[in-house]
Amino acid sequence: MDQESQDYPLSEVPQAARKSLGSLAVVLLGFTFFTATMFAGGQIGVAFPLWPDLAAIIITGNLLLGAYVAVLGMIGARTGLNTALLSRFSFGRIGARLPDLVLGFTQIGWYGWGTATMAVVLLRLIGLDAETHSTLAYALMIVFGFAFCWTAYIGYRGLEVLSVVSVPLMILLLAVSLWIAIGDGGEGAGGAGIQPGDALGIGTAITLVFGTFVSGGTQATNWTRFAASPRHAVWASLVAFFIGNGLMITAGAVGALVYQQPDIVDVLVIQGLTVLGILMLFLNLWTTQDNTIYNFSAVGCTGFATGKRRLVTIIGAVIGTVLALLRIDLYLIPFLLLLGTFIPPIGGVIMADYLIKRRGSYPPIASAELPDFNRAGLAGYVVGCLAAYFGPGIPPLVGIVAAVLAYVMTDRLLSRQERPAAGSR
């Protein structure tokens, strides 16, 4: 099996295959430039005044997300391992199937959402209703479901080439849309005097910001493991998940605040950017869809102990397309809130295992003696999820902190219980 052509699904990425900071940053930016982020920004934009509430929510949410991904990105670069392989250390050889299942489902869910959204919105932009023309909508979903996975099938190189072309174009369109929205807000709605229309709690809003990309961010190691140095991984993660994701949230939020329309597609139509909107939507979704299905292939290869990443990519695309046909796109906000609650504790457990227990060093995975279950990791994840779901505060942050603390406490307790037994032999 040619591990290089399959992007090293079951081993560390060798130094000879590492990429530059520019290459890594553009791939991650292509990932975070996602229409769903703008939709989420639209939901927040109609619920808060621009200053200081909306600005503080966007900055706080994306700063937390960027810092979270940067730490995981650094771990990925140091070890050369993706999230699925890191989970073997922090959850155990069999126990890692839990985060594999959770992360695999979320990535397939995102793939289904993007595939359905591309078909439905394209029909809307040309004046057709997806419900009325359901046969055409379903046909488009099938076409897009298989087309989007092409660059992921190629591997990192395919993701890089697409992102180099699409990222500058998307930045330009976002800048134009923001410029028009700010001008329209100043002329017709009184600028800072624009008032929100819907109620939304601050904690919920920050969770939406964090949740838009916490699943993808948790698996950013799939790319940062290619970084030439940990420093490159940290900077690329911050550029993509703090600045890039923040720009997408801001564009959606400002457009919604000015036009009182949370749907970014309708905002682009109001602004007279219909043709550009179609182009942006296609590039926007494609650059995220291929990364999403690439994430699934990484998890799938590890879960099924196979090096056939390209085959797993196609299987994932089929499952995601089925979810699109079932209209998973109708449940975006509940999906984001679930992601913001149950995904961050996975990253918290990985951080605790690598940085605290292992003190920043893993043995080669091929020779590592891994237990079937890392009880501290499983306990940390369960406690983190419960704390995020039932506890006060910002659920993603609460979940990460609780998972780290629970992991450390459980690991030390288990170590104390094992010492007497070892000494009595």
KEKEFI-435396 format. One record per residue (C-alpha): residue in three letters; x, y, z. Coordinates in steps of 0.001 Angstrom, whole numbers, plus 524288, in hexadecimal, padded with zeros to 5 digits. Layout:
ALAXYZ ...
% end
This chain:
MET800008000080000 ASP8058F80D587FBEA GLN80414814E480898 GLU80829821B980236 SER7FD528215E7F804 GLN7F39481DF6802BC ASP7F8838292180B9C TYR7FDAA8204881683 PRO7F08C81C4D81C8C LEU7F66C812D68268B SER803BC818B082998 GLU80B208251982CAA VAL80D9082E8E82178 PRO81C4E82E3381EB8 GLN8241283AE081E69 ALA8265F8394780FD6 ALA817C283ABC80D61 ARG815C4846E2815D4 LYS810168536C80FFF SER812F5861FE81130 LEU80B7086BB08199A GLY8054C871C680D7C SER800B2864B88084D LEU7FAD2860C98154B ALA7F45486DFD817A5 VAL7EDA586E4280A6A VAL7E85C8606F80BFE LEU7E2EE8638C81987 LEU7DD3887070814A8 GLY7D6668691E809C5 PHE7D0C6860458143D THR7CBB386B3781D05 PHE7C5DF8732C811E6 PHE7B8E286C488136F THR7AB25870D381028 ALA7A5BA86AC481CA9 THR7AE42874168247B MET7A7F587F8B81D99 PHE79A80879E182035 ALA79DF7878B982E9F GLY7A302886AD82E66 GLY795F988ABA828BE GLN78EB98849B8342F ILE7973F88C5D83D95 GLY796A3898EB835B6 VAL787EB89A5783715 ALA7889989826845D3 PHE792A88A21684AB5 PRO796568B04D84867 LEU7A2E88B1FC840BD TRP7AA898B8AB84B96 PRO7AED48B40485529 ASP7A6D78A7658564B LEU7A8578A19F848BA ALA7B6A28A57B84784 ALA7B9DA89FA5854DD ILE7B2CF892E2851BD ILE7B9C589144844B0 ILE7C7338945484A4F THR7C55C88BD585663 GLY7BFDE8802684F25 ASN7CA318802F84493 LEU7D559882D484E08 LEU7D14B876F1855FD LEU7D00E86ED78499B GLY7DD1B8738F8443D ALA7E453870CE850F4 TYR7DE178635285220 VAL7E1E885F8D84449 ALA7EF848656C845A5 VAL7F2A785C9985142 LEU7EDA58508C84A32 GLY7F4B0854F383DD8 MET80174855DA84533 ILE7FF828480884A6C GLY7FCC38431883CAF ALA809258496A83765 ARG811AB8442F84271 THR80CCB8364A84153 GLY809C983592832BF LEU7FCFA82EEB83673 ASN7EEF383217832F2 THR7E3F58330883CF6 ALA7DF9E824F883B27 LEU7ED4481FDE83E0F LEU7EF2D829408497A SER7E298823CF84F37 ARG7E8FE8166684FFB PHE7F1F081BC485A82 SER7E7EA82404861CF PHE7DC2A81AC086134 GLY7E26E80D6C85F16 ARG7E2FE804738535C ILE7D4B18007185472 GLY7CFFA80C2285C43 ALA7D3FC8151C8510C ARG7C89980FDB84948 LEU7BFDB818EB85143 PRO7C619825A884C5C ASP7C7B481F6083EFA LEU7B91581CFE83E74 VAL7B5A082A9B8435C LEU7BF1B831B883A5F GLY7BC118292082EB3 PHE7AD8382B9683033 THR7AF3683A498314B GLN7B7BB83B0982520 ILE7AE2D832E781D56 GLY7A34B83B87822B6 TRP7AA698479E81DD8 TYR7ACAC8414D810B0 GLY79E3E83E5780F84 TRP79ABE84C37813B5 GLY7A3C18526D809B5 THR79F55849977FEB4 ALA790EF84C3E80138 THR7932F85ACA80328 MET79A7A85C187F64B ALA78F22856157EEDA VAL7844B85D6C7F5FC VAL78AD686AC07F58F LEU78ECC8695A7E751 LEU78098867067E3DB ARG77C78872D37EBEE LEU7864487B9D7E53C ILE780A58781E7D7E5 GLY772B487A127DCA9 LEU76E7586C0C7DF47 ASP7692E866187EBC7 ALA76F9F859817F078 GLU762E4854217F5D2 THR75B8E856697E91F HIS766BD8514F7E0D3 SER76AB3846807EA2F THR76F1A83D047DF8F LEU778A0846FD7DA26 ALA77D4184A4C7E7EA TYR77FF883C0E7EB0E ALA7870283A267DE1F LEU78FD0845CF7E116 MET792A1840707EEA9 ILE79764833B37E8CE VAL79FEB83AD17DEE8 PHE7A5D9843E37E919 GLY7A745838DE7F2E8 PHE7B0D1831D07EA17 ALA7B70283DC57E3AF PHE7BB33844057F08B CYS7C34A838477F4B7 TRP7CC23838A07E8D1 THR7D6EA8413D7EE79 ALA7D66C839DA7FB6A TYR7D83582D397F3CC ILE7E4EC832B77EE5E GLY7E998836627FC0F TYR7F097841F280222 ARG7F598846937F4FB GLY7E7DB8473D7EF6E LEU7E31784F127FB20 GLU7EE998585E7F9C8 VAL7ECB885B407EB49 LEU7DE3385DF77ECE0 SER7E062866C87F8A7 VAL7EAFD86EC97F1C7 VAL7E124872177E71B SER7D4D7873E77EF2D VAL7D94D87A987FBC0 PRO7DD52887A17F575 LEU7D0918880F7EDC4 MET7C877885B07F9FA ILE7CFD48901B801A0 LEU7CCFE899D67F6C0 LEU7BE7A896C47F67F LEU7BD7A8978480548 ALA7C4188A4CB8051E VAL7BAA78A9D07FAB6 SER7AECD8A4A480226 LEU7B35D8AAAE80EF2 TRP7B6308B7B48084E ILE7A8838B83680267 ALA7A2258B42580F4E ILE7A9558BEA0816FA GLY7A57C8C8CA80CDF ASP7973C8C48580CCB GLY796FD8C44881BA1 GLY79C518D21181C72 GLU792D08D76281267 GLY786188D08C81516 ALA786628CAEA822B5 GLY78E1F8D46B82AB0 GLY79AAD8CC8A82BEE ALA79CD68C9EB83A51 GLY78EAB8CCAD83CF0 ILE78A3C8C0298365F GLN782C78B8428406C PRO7829A8A97184172 GLY775FB8A23683F4D ASP7777D894EC845E0 ALA77B598910A853A7 LEU787058881E855C2 GLY78F1E885A4861F3 ILE79D70889C1861C7 GLY7A20187C27865D6 THR799E28761485B05 ALA79F2C87FE185126 ILE7AD5A87D0B854C0 THR7AA5C86E7D85405 LEU7A5298708584638 VAL7B1A7877AD84262 PHE7BA2286D3784898 GLY7B18386226843C9 THR7B221865E683569 PHE7BFB7860398347B VAL7C2BB8591784107 SER7C0FE84BE983A5E GLY7C9E984F8382F2B GLY7D328856648388B THR7D45784A47840EF GLN7D8D884327834C7 ALA7E1D784DF882FDC THR7ED1D844F083367 ASN7E9CF83DCE826C2 TRP7F0D08494282010 THR7F98684F0F82A9D ARG800A5841F982B55 PHE806348463281E2D ALA80BD4852C08240A ALA81A848548D822FC SER81AD08592783126 PRO8116D85A8883CBA ARG812898695083B85 HIS80D5B8689F82D9C ALA801FC8605683244 VAL7FE6486A3083CDC TRP7FED4875F4833CB ALA7F75C86F23828E7 SER7ECEE86AEA832AB LEU7EB59878C3837F8 VAL7EABD87EAA82A61 ALA7E03A8751782619 PHE7D8058733B8323B PHE7D90C88099838A2 ILE7DA44889B482CF5 GLY7D4438818882207 ASN7C8D887C18829BD GLY7C7208896783031 LEU7C60C88FF0822EB MET7BB808866681EB8 ILE7B3CC8886582B49 THR7B52D8971B82A10 ALA7B0AA8975B81BF6 GLY7A48988F7A81F37 ALA7A1A28973682B99 VAL7A3488A4D2825C0 GLY79B3F8A150819E1 ALA7906689C2D82295 LEU790F88A7F482B93 VAL790108B1AF8206D TYR785B48AAB88186E GLN77EF68A34382388 GLN780C48970181B61 PRO7887488BB582176 ASP789AD8846181491 ILE796738887B80E15 VAL7917388474800B5 ASP785F288DD1801C0 VAL78F628986880638 LEU797C28966C7FA0F VAL78B9A897547F17A ILE787758A4077F83E GLN795188A9617F5D1 GLY794488A6147E762 LEU79EDD89BBD7E864 THR796EE890427E363 VAL7A0B788B797D93D LEU7AC4488D8E7E24C GLY7A442887197ED07 ILE7A2E287AB97E4F5 LEU7B19087A957E272 MET7B4C887CEE7F0C2 LEU7AB17872BC7F553 PHE7B0F9868737EC67 LEU7BF2386B527EFF8 ASN7BB9B86D607FE38 LEU7B502860487FFA2 TRP7BE88858CF7F726 THR7CA7085CFE7FF0F THR7C3C2858B680B8F GLN7BD1184C8D80664 ASP7C9BC8467C801AB ASN7D0548494C80EB9 THR7C4AC843C6815FD ILE7C4958370180E9E TYR7D3718366980FEA ASN7D15E8371381EAC PHE7C7DD82BD181DE6 SER7D17F823C281601 ALA7DBF7825D38206A VAL7D2D28214182B29 GLY7CDAC81614822E7 CYS7DB2A810E681F6E THR7DF228107B82DAF GLY7D23380AE883260 PHE7D25C7FFE582866 ALA7E13E7FE3F82888 THR7E26F80016819E4 GLY7EBDB80825811DE LYS7E2268099F806A8 ARG7DEDD817D580956 ARG7D9A581A5E7FBAF LEU7CFD380F4E7FCB8 VAL7CB548144080A05 THR7C9D9821D9803FE ILE7C04E81CA67F9E0 ILE7B8AB8150E8041F GLY7B7948215B80C68 ALA7B2C182922800BC VAL7A80D81F147FE73 ILE7A38081FC680CA9 GLY7A3FB82EA880C9F THR79C0F82F3580027 VAL791A68268980649 LEU790E183009811D1 ALA78F7183B2880826 LEU7840D83436801B7 LEU77DFF832F280F47 ARG77F22841E781073 ILE788868432A81BD4 ASP78A1F851688179C LEU77D67854B881E93 TYR783928529F82BFA LEU78F9785B7782BE1 ILE78E17862E8838BB PRO78AE58570C8415E PHE7962C84FF883ACD LEU79F9B85B2283DE3 LEU79B6F85B9E84C1D LEU79DAD84CF584D82 LEU7AB2184E2284747 GLY7AED08594A8505B THR7AB16850F685C01 PHE7AFEE8432B85913 ILE7BBF28451C85066 PRO7C4E884E1085885 PRO7C6CE8440D86392 ILE7CD8783B10859AC GLY7D7C88457385751 GLY7D8D5847CB865F4 VAL7DC018398286850 ILE7E6638395385D81 MET7ECB08459986337 ALA7ECCE8400587101 ASP7F2A18331486C9A TYR7FD5E838D686425 LEU801138453286B91 ILE7FEFD8410E879BE LYS7FFDE8324C87AD9 ARG809BD82FA386FEF ARG810C783CB4871C3 GLY810DC83FA88634A SER816478330085DE2 TYR8107F826DE85783 PRO817DD81A9D85339 PRO816BF81675844E2 ILE808EE811928431E ALA80D588052083C40 SER8149C800B28487E ALA80C3B80713852FD GLU805F07FE0085CFF LEU7F82B8034885DF3 PRO7EDC27FE7C8677C ASP7E08E7FA6C86248 PHE7DA4C8053986A63 ASN7E0328116A87049 ARG7D6B1812DE87B99 ALA7DB588208287ED4 GLY7D891824EA870F3 LEU7CAF981F008709D ALA7C7C6824D287DEE GLY7CCD7832198798F TYR7C432831E786D84 VAL7B7E082DFE874ED VAL7BA0D8382987F97 GLY7BD3D8428D87566 CYS7B0AE83FE586DEE LEU7A84E8401187A33 ALA7AE8184CAD87EE6 ALA7ACBA85327871A4 TYR79E8984EE18707E PHE799C78517A87E4F GLY7A38885B42883B6 PRO7A31186A2788359 GLY7AB83872A587AB0 ILE7B0408706D86CC8 PRO7AE31861EC869C7 PRO7BA2385FAB860E1 LEU7C38A865F686A95 VAL7BD3785F2187624 GLY7BE198521186F18 ILE7CC988539086BF2 VAL7D070857D3879B0 ALA7C81884D518802E ALA7CDAF842BC87744 VAL7DBB4846C387A50 LEU7D9578473388903 ALA7D1D483A5C88920 TYR7DC73833AD88123 VAL7E7618383588A29 MET7E00F834CA896A9 THR7DBB38276F891C7 ASP7E93F8241588C99 ARG7EFA08278789992 LEU7E56F81FF78A135 LEU7E766813E8898C5 SER7F6338152F89A04 ARG7F538815668A8DA GLN7ECB48093C8A8CC GLU7F67E801E88A04A ARG802CC805318A83C PRO7FFE37FCB38B438 ALA7FC557F15B8AB6E ALA809237F2D38A401 GLY811187F3D18B095 SER80AFB7E7AA8B6A7 ARG80F827DE8E8ABE8 
% end
